[in-house]
Amino acid sequence: ALKLKPDFPEAKENFYRVANWLVERWHFLMLNDNRRNRKYQLAIERAVQDGCRSVLDIGTGTGILGMCAQKAGASEVYACELSKTMYELACEVVSANGMADTIKILHKKSLDMEIPRDIPNRVSLVVTETVDAGLLGEGIVESLIHAWKHLLLPPPTSEDARLSSPSQTGRVIPAGATVFAMAVKCHEIRRHHRLCASAVGGLNLAAAGPIRGPVRCSGDADESSEPYTTERLSRLPGGFTALTEPCRVMHIDFNNPQELEGLTLKEASQLHVPVVQDGDVDALVVWFELHLDQDNSISTGPDEDTCWEQAIYPVPSHYSVKRGDELLLEASCRDAYLRVSCTGVMSSRLTPHSSSMDEAASTEAPSNPELELCSALAGLQTHQEIPASSFVLECSEIALLNNTNYHECFRKAMAKLFSFFGSHKPEVRQESGKQCQIIATAVWVRMPDVSEGPVRAYSSVEKQHHQALLQLLARENGVHEDALEFWLSHVEDDSAVLQRPDSEKLWSAIVLDCVEICGLLRQNLMEKASLARCLLEEGGRIFPERIVIHGMLVDSDALLQESAVQGTEPTLGFNIAPFINQFTVPIHVFLDLSTLECTHLSDPVQMFVLDLMTSTNNYSNRDVRVRVNTSGRVTAIPLWYHIYMDSEVCVSTFRPDSHWKQVAVILQRPLVVNAGDWVRLSVQFHKSSISITAIR
Ligand SMILES: CCc1ccncc1CNCCCCSC[C@H]1O[C@@H](n2ccc3c(N)ncnc32)[C@H](O)[C@@H]1O
C-alpha cells in the first residue's frame, strides 16, 4: 500500500506496527555494534585459516556472518534462517555483495536441515548468534545438539587435535558462554513486578489476595508466565544497587555435545553469594560472556558499554539482606530456559558478630556442631512462593496500579463531577440514578466513589480475569454487586462497547483510555471520543477532556543506532544498510526519555492539542516554531502528553511514576542547528498518528 500511495496514513500506521514486528529492533543494534561484528569476523577468519573449509551460519539474519566466512576464504558457505522476512533480506544482501553464487541460503530452521538434501556434506564450522538476553531463549542448545548429531563433522578427540587437520573435525563459534548473576535492589523493577501499595484509588487491594506479574521462575513451569524479562540495566530510571557481588553461575561449552545433551537434565546448582550491601532484593540480574574462541569474547554485562539487555528475574518474596549475609541461589536449564531464583538467605546476624567472640570462636576447640547447625538454620530465611492461584497482571498493569498519582488525579476529577451532578440535578437524579459509563479499554477502571448515592458504573474490560478481579475488589470494598456492570469489549471493534444505549440511559461520565503503554496515542481515539460525546447526557463529561502533546528537539546518537544501520562502516564494509533500513520505523516507541543518552537542543514545547470534548477545536496540522538553545544535530523529537482529566486536574505521561513510556519521531535526515536558530516543525495529526517534518 505504501508503495502505491506513500503518504496513505492508515497504511503508514499499519506499516510501523508491522515493521516493528517483522524485523526486531535489535537487528539494528547488532549490525551497528561494530565491535561485536569485528570480534565475530576475527574468530571466523581464525577458524577458516585454521583449516575449516565448509561453514554453516545458523540464524543468519541479514547474512553478515556467512559473508565473513566467504570473505575469509571458506570454500563452502551455507546459511539458514527461519524468519521469511529475514531470509528474503539475506538473499538481497548476499547478492548485492556479489556472493549469491558462493553462499547458499535456506529458508529453514536448522533443526529441519538434513544431509544430503539441504547441504551435501557435514561442515567443519557452525557459526551462530542465536542467543537472547537470557542466553538460551533462542534455542541455541537444541540447535547445537542437532547440529552436532546431523550437520557437523565430529568434534576433535584429544589425539585428533594433535594429528588430523581441523578440516576433518567440527567446531562451533561461539565456543562457549559463561553465565553470571547478581542480586539488585531497583525500584523501577519493583514497581513493574510487585504491588507497592495495598490501597489504590481508595480501594483496598489486599482483599483480592496475591496479585503478581507475568514473570515467574517458579518450580512448576506454568506456561502462563515467562521465566525472565529483559532490561538494559544501565538505562533504568533511578538506577540499581548491587546487593551481592556478581557470581559465576555456570559455563556452557558449545563444543562438547555430551555436555549440551546433559544440560537440561542436570540438577539445579545451589550457589552461596556474599551480600555486600544491606537492602531488599528486588531481582536477580543475569548476563553472560560469549566466548567466540579461546581469547575473544563479547559480554552482555550491565557495566560494559554494551548495547545488549540483561535478563531480569524479579524476586517475588521479600528477602531483606544485610552485608555479610549469604544469598542462596538456585540455577538450572530446565526446558531450555535458564532459570535462576532465590531460595533463602544465610543470615550472619545469628552468629555473634563482635570481633572478640569471633577470635574466641576461631581459637577454641570447634564449637558444638548442633549449635552451629541450628543457629544457621534459624538464620535461613525462606519464603513461601506466591500461590499459583494469584491474579496475574501484565507488568504495565502492575505499574498502573502503583501509579498512585494517576489514581488520585482521577478520583479528584470524578469527585468533582459527582458533586456537580449531585448539586445540579437533584430532581432528575432520583428516578434514573447516576449512569456512569466507564469505557476504559485499559484493564483497570476505578470504581467511582460510590459513597455519593446510587452510581452505576459500566466497565468494558478485555480480559475475563480482570472482570473477576474487579468483581472481587468490588465485593470486598463494599461496592454493591449491581453497581458495577461489565461487558467484555472486544479488542477489534470498540463500537460494540459504544453502542448507543436506550435513550434514558445516557451517561454522565465516559472514561476513554487514550494512551498505549508504548507511548502512542490509541488508534481511532478521536473517532471514539466523538462517538462517546453523543452518549453523554446534558452536563456529562468525557475523561480526559483534553490531551496536550509536548515535545522537544534532541540530538541522540543512541536513538539513531536503534532505528537504522548507519552506513557500511559498522557492518565490516558489507553493504547491508539500504536493505535492512527498509524496515526503519520513523516512530520509536517504548522510549524511556528520562534515561535516554541525548543532548536537549531546545526547551519542551507544546506541539498539539487534542480536544475530546469540543471537536470544533481540533485541527489536523499545525506549524510549530522551536527555538534552538544548544547547537547540535536534531536527530529526533521525543513526545509525551499532559492528560487533562478536567480544566485543572492533569496527569503527565512523562513522570518517574508514569506507567506509560514515551515515543520519539526520528527525523529522516538529521538537521544541523545552531543556538539561536528557529526550527519550524510541521506537525500532522491524522487517525491518531502523529508525523512531524522539520523545515529549516
Ligand atoms: C551478543 C548477542 C546478544 C546478547 C543479548 N541479546 C541479544 C544479542 C544479539 N543476538 C540477537 C539475535 C537473536 C535472534 S537469533 C538471530 C536470527 O536467527 C534466527 N534463528 C534463531 C534460531 C534459528 C534456527 N534454529 N535456525 C534458523 N534460524 C534461526 C532468528 O529468526 C533470527 O533472525
The ligand as an SDF file (V2000), in Angstrom:
LIG
                    3D

 33 36  0  0  0  0  0  0  0  0999 V2000
   25.6300  -10.6300   21.9920 C   0  0  0  0  0  0  0  0  0  0  0  0
   24.4390  -11.2230   21.4070 C   0  0  0  0  0  0  0  0  0  0  0  0
   23.2110  -10.8300   22.1290 C   0  0  0  0  0  0  0  0  0  0  0  0
   23.1630  -10.8020   23.5180 C   0  0  0  0  0  0  0  0  0  0  0  0
   21.9770  -10.4640   24.1540 C   0  0  0  0  0  0  0  0  0  0  0  0
   20.8550  -10.1230   23.4530 N   0  0  0  0  0  0  0  0  0  0  0  0
   20.8980  -10.1470   22.0960 C   0  0  0  0  0  0  0  0  0  0  0  0
   22.0730  -10.4710   21.4250 C   0  0  0  0  0  0  0  0  0  0  0  0
   22.1180  -10.3910   19.9510 C   0  0  0  0  0  0  0  0  0  0  0  0
   21.6030  -11.6030   19.3770 N   0  0  0  0  0  0  0  0  0  0  0  0
   20.2790  -11.3870   18.9020 C   0  0  0  0  0  0  0  0  0  0  0  0
   19.9340  -12.4320   17.8800 C   0  0  0  0  0  0  0  0  0  0  0  0
   18.7700  -13.1690   18.4000 C   0  0  0  0  0  0  0  0  0  0  0  0
   17.8980  -13.7260   17.3320 C   0  0  0  0  0  0  0  0  0  0  0  0
   18.5690  -15.1340   16.5820 S   0  0  0  0  0  0  0  0  0  0  0  0
   19.0990  -14.4410   15.1220 C   0  0  0  0  0  0  0  0  0  0  0  0
   18.3140  -14.9390   13.9070 C   0  0  0  0  0  0  0  0  0  0  0  0
   18.3330  -16.3450   13.8820 O   0  0  0  0  0  0  0  0  0  0  0  0
   17.0650  -16.8800   13.5480 C   0  0  0  0  0  0  0  0  0  0  0  0
   17.0410  -18.1960   14.1850 N   0  0  0  0  0  0  0  0  0  0  0  0
   17.0080  -18.4500   15.5020 C   0  0  0  0  0  0  0  0  0  0  0  0
   17.1340  -19.8140   15.7050 C   0  0  0  0  0  0  0  0  0  0  0  0
   17.2550  -20.4240   14.4430 C   0  0  0  0  0  0  0  0  0  0  0  0
   17.4050  -21.7340   13.9420 C   0  0  0  0  0  0  0  0  0  0  0  0
   17.4890  -22.7920   14.7590 N   0  0  0  0  0  0  0  0  0  0  0  0
   17.5080  -21.9340   12.6130 N   0  0  0  0  0  0  0  0  0  0  0  0
   17.4460  -20.8950   11.7690 C   0  0  0  0  0  0  0  0  0  0  0  0
   17.2940  -19.6030   12.1680 N   0  0  0  0  0  0  0  0  0  0  0  0
   17.2010  -19.3670   13.4950 C   0  0  0  0  0  0  0  0  0  0  0  0
   16.0820  -15.8380   14.0420 C   0  0  0  0  0  0  0  0  0  0  0  0
   14.9520  -15.8280   13.1990 O   0  0  0  0  0  0  0  0  0  0  0  0
   16.8660  -14.5300   13.9110 C   0  0  0  0  0  0  0  0  0  0  0  0
   16.5800  -13.8990   12.6720 O   0  0  0  0  0  0  0  0  0  0  0  0
  1  2  1  0
  2  3  1  0
  3  4  1  0
  3  8  2  0
  4  5  2  0
  5  6  1  0
  6  7  2  0
  7  8  1  0
  8  9  1  0
  9 10  1  0
 10 11  1  0
 11 12  1  0
 12 13  1  0
 13 14  1  0
 14 15  1  0
 15 16  1  0
 16 17  1  0
 17 18  1  0
 17 32  1  0
 18 19  1  0
 19 20  1  0
 19 30  1  0
 20 21  1  0
 20 29  1  0
 21 22  2  0
 22 23  1  0
 23 24  1  0
 23 29  2  0
 24 25  1  0
 24 26  2  0
 26 27  1  0
 27 28  2  0
 28 29  1  0
 30 31  1  0
 30 32  1  0
 32 33  1  0
M  END
$$$$
